[in-house]
Amino acid sequence: MAQSPILDKYIGQLVSNSTPEAPMWNVEKARSGKPNGWNYIDGCMVKALLSLAEISGKQEYADFAEEFIDYFVSEDGSIRGYDPEAYNLDNVNAGKTLYTLYNLTGKDKYRKAMDLIYGQLQHQPRTREGNFWHKLIYPNQVWLDGLYMSQPFYMQYEIAYNEGRNCSDSFHQFQVVEKIMRDPKNGLYYHGYDASRREPWCDPVTGLSSSFWLRAEGWFAMALVDTWELMPANMSYERDELRRMFNELIDAMLPYQDKESGMWHQVINLPNVAPNYLETSGSAIFAYALLKGVRLGILDEEYVDRGLAAFDGICATQLSEVDGKLQLGNICLVSGLGDGMGNFKFRSGTFDYYMSEPIVQNDAKGVAPLVLAYTEVLRRDKAQQ
């Protein structure tokens, strides 16, 4: 498959209708009614646009990304709406855009902002096993999401600016997740782990949540492939281990891929239990992970058909035009784990919980991975010309 006019039109529609104050793709922020700040959702989308600009040659995407990030990053490197002392791994994710923009523009403020975010990780609270807490408000908890949000940034900073001193620490955190959070029976990873075993959503013996949530599984797959790509050649053992983890996770996922649509269900291993549904964001993430894995040589060529099936299936079944506007549907707005304290609802991590969260259109948690998968399709097409 070559360039997709309908997807190009859709991406253009989103960009032209978005500003840093009101990005069209941040449905979660729009629903909250609060001012937009530094967040992982916008970070996902801006990173995807930078990747698309690189492979497509469309400078307007890079220009938009620069203007978007410049709204938040001041000349002194401070970041509007970012509090390092919240120790929120989600807020590290948008920092990945700073590397690309710094290389493109040379603006010193991007380097200063990277230093600020890295400073958060230097002081991030950890579990007894040595993994970053997901957030300060989620003590002793490791979520699969957090590996994607933080580890590629952490690895890249170490290699670029710290002589790789803590690369082994990043790798160790992947090892812990595999050891504790992977189910040896089906090869899938549980969404969350509470090292204290005090959270009402966790098993009091294992500390694990009870379900295999698609997008979290996808975040972890992306963390593996993106971090592997950054690792230097002298980390041969660590690269081999991440490659093995990635291959085993992909192989564990493939039996659950829907044969007709190429997608996966919101709760991966219960496809036939109502009201489970084919979910776009996690499916797009795995389309990207599969296609990138093949391109990097981590996966054999035979896996490319599975990645293309997911990408094509999403475009065919979830991307539609309504009243002249394109819409990407079946995106889970948000899911997490929580004890229900304060103003938050109890998020139990059960099948029924994952079915209860809103399903929306056009949210970047689905759009950005689809754009990233599209960049892999374009890279593959370009390489074959």
N, C-alpha and C positions, 0 to 999 in steps of 0.2 A: 504494500500500500504506500502511495506517495502522499503528497500534501493533501490535507482535508479542507476543502473550501468551507464546509459547514462549521467545522471546529475553529477555523480561522475567524469566521464571522462571529462565532460565539465569544471567543476570547476578546476580539475587538469590541464587542458589545459591553462586556464586563469592564474593560479598561476605560472605555470612553465615558462610562457612567459612574466612575469611581474617583474619589479623592481620598487623601489621607484621613480627613475628618470623617468621611462617610463612604468606605469601600463597599461596593455593591455585594461583594462576596462574603462579607462578615455578618452573617445573619444573626449569630449569637450576640454580637455587640449591638446591632440594630434593635434587637428585641429587648435588650437591657435598658435602652434609653440613656445610657451613660456616654460621656465623651470617649472617643477612641483613643487608645494608648498603645504602647509597645506590646505586641502580643504574638503568639505563635501562629495564629490563623493568617494574619497578614504576612508574616514571615514565610509561611509555606507558599503563598501566592506570589510574592515578590521573587522568591528564589526560583520558582517555576518560570516566571517571565524572563528572568535573567538567563536561564538555560535555553529558553526558546529564542531569545535574541541572539545567543551565541550560534545556534545551529541554523537558524533561519536567515540570519543577517539583517533582521528587521530592527533597526536602531531605535525605532519609536518605543519598543518594549524596554530596552535598556534605559532610555531617557525617562520613561515613566517610573521605572524602578528607582532611579537615582533621585528623582523629585519626591517620590513617596518617602524614601528613607531619610532624605534631607529634612523633611518636615519634623522628624523626630530627633535627629542627631544634631546637636549644637557644635559650634566650632571647638569648644573645649572637650568634646567627647561625651558630655552628659546626654542622657536620653530622656526625652519627654515621656512621662507615664511609666518609667521603669524604676523599680526600687530593688536594688541588689539584695537588700536585707530581708526581702520577702522569701529569699532562697527558693524561688519557684523555677524548676527546670524548664517549664514551658517557655519562660521568658528568654531562655538562652537561644531558642531556635531561630529567631529572627536575626541573631548575630551572625548566622552563616552567610547572610547576604553581604555583610560588611567586607568579607574577604574578596569577593568578586568585585564589589564596587571600588575597593581600595586598589586592586590591580588595574581596574579600568581607568580610574581617575587620578589616583595618587593623592587624594585628599587625606591630609593627616588626621582629620577628625574621625575618620573611620577606624584608623589604627587605635586612637585613643578610646573609642567606644568598645573596640574588641578587648582592650586591656581592662576596661570597666567590667565587662561581662565575665571575663576570665577571673577577675577578682572575686566575683560571686562564687565560682566553682572552687576557688582556693579555700573558701570558708564554709562551703556547703556542708550542713550536718550530714552524718553518715550513719548507716546501720552498723551493727556489730560486725557484719561481714565485710564492711568497707564500701558499700554502695551508697551513692548519693540518696538522701531523702528526696521524694518526689517534690514536696513543697514543705516549707516550715509548718504550715497548718496541717500537714499530713505526716506527723512524726513517725519515724521508723518504717515508712512505707516505700516500697519499690514498685513502680508501675512500668509495664512494658513501654508505654508512651514516652517515659522519661529517657529511655536509652536513645531514642531517635532525637528527642529535643536537645540533648546535651552532648552525647558522645562524639558525633562527627565534628562539632565545634571544638570540643576539648582536644581531640586528636590533632586537628588541623592547627590549632594554636600551638600545641606542644612542638609540632614539627617545624612550624614557621618561625616561632619566636622564643622557644624555650629549650632548644637543642634536644627535644624529645625526652626530657627528663621524666615526665610522668606518663609516657605512652603505655608503659606496663600497667599503670593504675587503671587507665581506661580499659585495657584488655581484661584485667582482673574482674571488672564489673560485669562484663559479658559472661565470663566464666561462672560467676556467682549466679547469675540469672539462669544459665543453662542447668547448673547443678540443682537449684532449688525450685525453679518455676516451670520446668519442662515436665510434662507427663510422659513417662517412659512407655506407656501403653500405646498412645496414639501419636506421640512426637510433637504435640501442640503445647503451647505455653499458656499458663493461666494469666489472667489480666494483671493481678496484683498480689503482693506479698507483704505481710505485716510482721516484721521481725520481733515485735513485742507480743504478738498474738493476742492483743487486747481488743482489736476492732471487731464489732459485731458481724461484719461481713466475712470474716476469715475463719477458716478451720482452726479450732483451738490447738490442734496438734501440729499441723503443718504450717499454719500461718497463711495459707493460700486462699484466694477467692475461688468461687465455685465454677466459673464458666470460661469458655474460650471465645472472647469477643473479637470479631473480625478485624476492626480497625486497629486495635492494640496489637494483634498478631502482625498486622501489616507494618505498623510503626517499627516493630522489632526487626522485621525483615529488611526494611529500609535502613535501619541503624547498622545492621550487619554489612550490607553491601556498600553503603556510603562510607563507613569507617574503613572497611577493607580497601577501598579504592585509595584512601589517603595514606595508608600505612607504607612506610619506607621498605625497600627491599631487604634491609638488614633485619627486619622483624619477620623472618621467614616462618618460624614456628607459629607465631601469633597469627600471621596471615593464613597459614594452613588450617589453624583451628577455627578461625572465623569462617573460612570457606566451608569447612566441614559443617559447622552449625547452620550456615545458610542453606547448604545443599539438603541437609536433613530436614530443615523446616519446610523448604519448598516441596520436598517429596512427601512430607506429612500432609501438606495442604492439597495436593493434586487430587487425591481421591474424593475430596469434597467439592471440587469444581463442577458447577452445573453444566451438563452436557449441551443444553440448548443455548443458553445465554453466555456461557463462559465465565459467569460471575460466581461469587460465593455468598453464603447467607450470613446474616447479622450475627447469629450464634452458629459458629462454623459447623459443629459436629451434629447438629440437630436439624437438618434441612427439611425433614418431613413433619416437624412438629409445628402446628399452627399456633400463633400467627407469624412464625418466622418468615423473613423476606429476603430477597436478593438485594444486597446493600451496595451502593455505588462507591463510597469512599474507599472502603477496604479492598474492594475488587480492583479499583483503579491503582491502588498502592501495589497490589500483587502483579498487575499488568506491568507496571514500571519496574518492579524488582526482578521479575522474570526476564524482561527484555534487556535490562541493564546487566543482569547477571550473565546472560549469553554474550553480550557485547564485550564484557570484561574478561570473558573466558572462565568465569567461575562456574558457570553451568554449561553443559554440552549444548550443541546447536539444536538438538531435538526438542529442547524446552521452548524454543521460540514460538512454536505453534500454540502453546498454552498461553503465552503472554499475549499474542495477537488475538487469540480467541476472546480473552477478557477485554482487551481494548476495543475490538470491533463490536463485541456484544454490548458493552456500555453505550457506545455511540449509537448503535442500532435500536436499543430498547429504552434508554434513559434520556437521550438528548432529543428534544422535540421542540416544535415551534408552536407557540400559543399566542394568538393575537399579534402576530408579527415579531414576537420576541422569543428567542431561543431559551430553553430551560433545561437544566440538568437535574433530574429528580432522584428520589429514593436515597437521599443522603441522611444518615443519622446525625442529628444536630450535635449532640454531646452525650457522652456516657462516662461514668467514673465510679468511684467507690467512696462511700462516706457514711459516717455514723449518725447523721441527722441532727447534729448539735447546731446551736445557733439558728440562723435563718435557712439552713440547708435541709433539703429533704434526705431521708435515709436512702442511700444507694446500695442495695444489698448485693449486687453482682450476680443475682440469679437470672435464669432465663426470662422470667416474667419482668424483671427490672429492665433488661435490655430491650424488651418489646415495648416498654412504656415510654421511652424517650421519643421526642418529636422527630418526625421525618420531614425534611425540608428540601427546597430546591436551591441550587446556585451557591451553596456554601463552599468556601474554599477548601474545607477538609475533604471535599469530593472533587472540586474543580482542579485544584493544584496538582494532586497526583495524576489526574487525567492529562493535564498539560505536560507533566513530566514524562508520562508514558508516551505521549505524542512526540516529545523530543527524541525519545529512543527510537520510535518508528522512523522519524526523519533522519536520524543518524544512520540507521540501518539502510535506508533507501539511498542515502548519499554514498555510503561505503560500497554499495553494489553497482553504482553507476560507472 
